[in-house]
Amino acid sequence: MIRFKPGAPHRVPPRFQPTRLPTYAVPTALGATAVAYRATCPLAHDDALTARLISSAVMCALITGLVMHVRHRLLRDLREARRTAEAAQSALLRPPPPKVDGLAAAAVHLSADPGARIGGDLYEVVSTEHGVRAVIGDVRGHGLGAVRTAAAVLGSFREAAHDEADLAGVLRRLDRAMARHLRAHAQDGPPGEEFVTVLLLEILPDGVVRALNCGHPWPYLLTGARAEPLARTEPLPPLGLFPLPADLPAVLCRPLLPGDALVLHTDGAEEARDAEGRFFPLRDVLTAAARERPLTPRSVLCTVLTALLRHTAGPPDDDVALLILRNERHVGVTAAHPHAKPHLQSPA
């Protein structure tokens, strides 16, 4: 009987470890065949031209079999590694559910890195007892460093969105998570080289929208046949550059009435250029999308992505993330509601 000590790492005895023989079975068989041919076949020792051609053909066939076996193994390992990476990336930047507390939702992310499905852009939307809360952000840079930063911010948001009673508490939790991340990876670059822009939204059951913006583009509100910025106040600095101010009043934005949609995006959507250096006209494209019927988050995504890829003639040079939320509730903001007319506040 094998006994393990409590708290000690469990080591599998050598006789219980899986064998690696299947990996080397084919190369061993091909090598044995080549040796046997050279040792026992008379043609291998015949100097005649025909015998040499036959021997060369046999050896070429054996070498080809070995190369094909190695190629097959490498492709299988690559596919397995790719499946593992995709599963990890999907867990980090998971698609939103189709409905979140009466809001239809859809999202997409285009990575500038052709070898990755995710990059430095992040988004999430969750239903909480404090209302529907959403985040979208953009980490400076690309690659694994940006992915680690995005993971730190998203992990903090997914906890804080449920725990904190107001958006200011959520933002402070994100700021502390960012500070811990920067301290843990201080060796990756000098201070101030890594930061993230973040937009937090809170949508109440009556359609009232509150926001805190740290250096991120304001979303567009699709209402009727128009696309207008949700707010026009100056944002706070991105997280990771400066400490947050002591007072963090949320910005009271335009209400999200039934049938209206919000388009949260990263700056890669507005800054995508065509061959002549012209920026992508995101607001014009969203105005056209607002006129489409039926207006759904997926239809907006389809319109924007089609126009964006046509504009850039291929994948964009920067990461692009889009998160669409449409109010499909039956109860909205009424004229008697104290927040029916938005009063925009600037955060101190």
PyMOL commands that set and color helices and strands:
alter all, ss='L'
color gray80, all
select helices_A, chain A and resi 14-16+21-40+42-45+49-92+143-163+167-184+186-188+267-270+282-290+297-312
alter helices_A, ss='H'
color red, helices_A
select strands_A, chain A and resi 99-100+103-110+121-128+131-139+196-203+209-214+220-223+226-229+251-252+261-265+320-327
alter strands_A, ss='S'
color yellow, strands_A
deselect
rebuild
show_as cartoon
